[in-house]
Amino acid sequence: MIAPSVYLYPYPMKLFRSSPGVLVSVAAVALALAACSKQAEAPKAAGAVPAAMGAIGSLPVIAPAPGWVLKDLTGAEVKSDQFKGKIVVIDFWATWCPPCRAEIPGYVELMKKYGKDGLVIIGVSMDEGGAEVVKTFAGKFGVNYPMVMGDDKMLAAFGGIEALPTTFLIDRNGQIRDRKVGAEATEAYEKKIVALLK
């Protein structure tokens, strides 16, 4: 049995996109761990958004957040412009990704706690099974924030996503202030959000 702590590492998208139902093997976990360390060491591709560095209280401005238009789970259009003036978390995830699923309850709690203060979490699903798969998941886990179906254009706009989850934190002025690859404890991520809500 795989230790739950391993699930905090990101899953390389190429490994699983074609086989969302695949069972995680020891070899797959080894690949996920390798992807995590390679991303930290490899030079960034042109146009890629660098990982944020620095103290929680002074999250640096990384880059302007790109605009996007995607469809939600009912087929309605959702646009980035709808969230101007909000603190926005863009979470690229999938239902088949254990570290992605591990973060969902924390995001639900953060929305309950800070939604009234201007926090918006957008779950960008990379599931190839379609909106119905995500809708079933969202109902089961009580997801209380918007979920949209991602596409390659959205991935490219954010500098390319090679592993899930990958999450961006955007301030009220539309600037990316943090990029994380892999799951992070809710308490730690909450500090970053609070720093921008102040």
N, C-alpha and C positions, 0 to 999 in steps of 0.2 A: 504494500500500500504506500502511496506517495504522501509524504508529510504535508499537511496543509500549508506550512510556511513556504513551500516551494511555489505555491500558487500565486505568490506575490510577484513573481517574475513575469515579464511580458511574454506573450506568445507570438512568434513570427507569423505574419499574416499568410505568406506564401505556403507555409507548411499545412495550414488548415483550411484555407478558403475553398479548396476544391473538395474537401472531405469534412464537412462540419460535424458529422456524427462519429468521427474517429475517436477511439478510446486513447487516452494519453498513455504512452508507453515510457519506459525509462529512457529510451533513445530520444523521444520527442522532448522530454524534460531537459535532457542534456543539450539539445539544440536550442531550446528556449533560453537556457542559462548562457550559452555561448553567444546568442544574439544580444543578450543584455550587455555582456562585457564588450563585444565588438562595437556596439553602438557608442559606448563611452569612449573608445579609443580611436575609432575610424574618423578621418576628416569628414566634415560636412559637405554634402553635395551643394552645388550652386543653387541658391534660392531656398535652401533648407533653413528652418527656424532653429537657431541654437538653443540649447538647454539653458534655463535661467540659473544664475548663480547669485549668491549674496544672502544677506540676512533677511529673515522673514519680514521685518519691519520696513525694509527698503528693497522690495522686489524691483529689479531693473526693468526698464522698458526694452523689450526684445525687438518688436516690429509691429507695424499696424496690422490688425486682424483683417483678413480678407473678407469680402462680402460673399454671400452664398444664398442660394435658393434651393430648398429641398422639399420633399413631400413627407407629411406626417403619416401616422399609421392608418388614417382614414382617407388618405390621398389628397388632403388639402395642402396648399403651398404654405411653407413657413420660410420667412426671409430674415436674414441677419438684421436688417433695418428695424424690425419689430422690437429689438432689444436695446436700442440706443439709450444710453444713460443708465444701463444696468451693469452689474457685475455678472459676467457670463462665463460659465464653465462649459467648454465644448469637450465632450467625452466620446472618443472613438472607441467602440466596444462591439462585442458580439455575444449572443446567448450561449454559444458553445465554448466560450473562453472563461476558465475558472477564475483567474484574477479579476476579470471584468465583473463577473457575478458577485465576487467577494466585496466589491466596492459599492454595489447598488444600495444595500441597506443604509450605509453611511450617507450616501447622496440623498436618500429619502429623508433622513433625519436633518441634514443640513438645509434642505428646502423648507421643512417644517419650521426650523429655527430662524432662518434668515430670509425666506421668501418675501416677507413683509418689508424687509429693509432694502430690497432691490436685487437680491440674488436670483439668477436664473440658471438652471442646469439644463443643457441640451444633450440628450443621448443620441449620438449619431451611430446607428446600427450598421454594421458591415455584414450582416447576415445575408447570405444568398438565397435563403429559403423564403424571403419576402416578408411583408408587413404582418401577415397572420401569425407567423412564428413569434415575432417580437411582441405583438399584441397579447398573445397568450402568456408570454413570459411577464410582461408588464403587469397584467392583471394578477398573476400569481404572487408577484413580489410587491404589490401595492405601490408601483412607481407613480410618483406625484409630480413629475416634471415632463416637459415635452420630449417626445422621441421622434426622430426623423430617420428616413432611410438614406444612408450615405451612398456616394458614387465616386468614381475615379476623379472627376473634376474637383470635388470637394477635397479629396486626398491630396491632389496636386496643389490646390490653393494653399493648403497648410504645410507645404514643403515636403510632402511625401510621408506616408505613415508605413513603417515596416513591421511594427509589432503592436499588439493590443494588450491592455488598453494604452492609448496615448491620449493625454488630456491637456487642454490649454485653458489658462485662466486669463480672462480679458477684463480690463478695467472699464470704468464708466466713459472714458474717452476713446474706447475702441482700440486700445493698445494691448498686445499680448504681454503679460507680465510673468508668466510661468509656463513651462512645458515639462510634463513628466511622462516617462515611459515606464509602465508597470504600475501596480497598485501601490497605494500609500495609505497608511493608517489615517482614519477619518480625523482624529485629533490633530495630527500634523497638518493635514490639508486645510482644516478649519482655520488654523492660525494664518495661513496665507490669505484666505478669503476675508477674514476679519480685518487684516491689515489694509485691504482695499476698500472695505465697507466703511471704514472710519472717515 
